[in-house]
C-alpha cells in the first residue's frame, strides 16, 4: 500500500509541476500591465485631449518606445491607440482597424 501511495503522490506532484509550468509560460512576455492611480489619470487626460474626447477602453504600460498606451473609442466608434512618453506627451497614435468592418487590408494591424 505504501508503494501505491508513493506513486500517487509522485503523479500528483508531476501534474502540479507541469500545470504550474504552463501557467508560468502563459505569463511570459505578457507585458500588458494596466495603468492605475496617477499614471492612469494623467495618461487618460493626455489621450482624451489628443483624440478630442471619447471613452478610454484600455490602458497599459507602453512598449515599442512608448511609456504608456491608451486606447480611446471616439464618438464615431473608431478606436485610437495613443502612445505617450514618460512625461505624458503624445509621441504617436494609430487608428485600430480591428472591428466589425475590418477589411484585413494591407495596412491592417
QUISUL-V51505 format. One record per pair of residues at least 6 apart in sequence whose ideal C-beta (glycine too) atoms are under 6 Angstrom apart, sorted by the first residue. I is the first residue (numbers start at 0). J is the second residue. Records with the same first field share a line. If there is no record, write none. Layout:
I = J + J
This chain:
31 = 59
32 = 60
33 = 58 + 59
34 = 42 + 58
39 = 58
41 = 87
42 = 58 + 67 + 69 + 83
43 = 55
45 = 83 + 87
46 = 69 + 71 + 81
49 = 81 + 89
50 = 71 + 73 + 79
53 = 71 + 72 + 73
54 = 72
55 = 69 + 71
56 = 70 + 72
57 = 70
58 = 69
59 = 68
61 = 67 + 68
65 = 82
66 = 84 + 85
67 = 83
68 = 80 + 82
69 = 81
70 = 78 + 80
71 = 79
72 = 78
77 = 94
78 = 95
79 = 92 + 94
80 = 93 + 95
81 = 92
82 = 90 + 91
84 = 90
